[in-house]
Amino acid sequence: MAALPADTNGGQPLTGTGRVTLLRTGGGAGFGAYALLYTTRPVPGGGVEAILAAARPEDTDPVWDLRRPQRCGPQASEKRPLMSWAAALETDRRKSESRAAYDQRLAQTLIRIGHNARSIPPPGLVDLPLATWGLTTEHLIHLTARHLGHAVARIGRLVAVEPKEE
């Protein structure tokens, strides 16, 4: 998969190289399926940044078979941002909860999904030991406390993934 359709919303582009985990996920609360990329990278000063980006499953490489709906998952694809899906999975923002605290809670939900997919691989998971990737950043959230070893969460739209030879 070279490049996906360009993001019309703008946002900060970012590219990298490393281990990439891709899975078909989504559903619940009327949401369709996402092709979710999860990867990590070190951050200055210590810690790890979780990178989570989504695309429509049909926009991914057919070899990865993320286009085919799962038996128990959503059949249609989703275009709404990942943070909207995370908000549908979480309880509503509490009156006493700041926007920043709520965004952190949503980021933690997405981190758990990506991290857990690597820990307990679901059917259809694609694990690329070395790949270049590109995304358009929609949210950059510095966590007040590390979550599953992550200090920062970067959430956005997947632009490209290209497997590399080790």
Stockholm file with secondary structure:
# STOCKHOLM 1.0

chainA/1-166         MAALPADTNGGQPLTGTGRVTLLRTGGGAGFGAYALLYTTRPVPGGGVEAILAAARPEDTDPVWDLRRPQRCGPQASEKRPLMSWAAALETDRRKSESRAAYDQRLAQTLIRIGHNARSIPPPGLVDLPLATWGLTTEHLIHLTARHLGHAVARIGRLVAVEPKEE
#=GR chainA/1-166 SS CCCCCCCTTCCEEEEEEEEEEEEEEECSTTCCEEEEEEEEEECTTSCEEEEEEEECGGGSCGGGCCSSCCTTSCSSBCCSCHHHHHHHHSCCCCTTSCHHHHHHHHHHHHHHHHHHHHHSCCTTCEEEEEEEEEEEEEEEEEEEEEETTEEEEEEEEEEEEEECCC
#=GC SS_cons         CCCCCCCTTCCEEEEEEEEEEEEEEECSTTCCEEEEEEEEEECTTSCEEEEEEEECGGGSCGGGCCSSCCTTSCSSBCCSCHHHHHHHHSCCCCTTSCHHHHHHHHHHHHHHHHHHHHHSCCTTCEEEEEEEEEEEEEEEEEEEEEETTEEEEEEEEEEEEEECCC
//
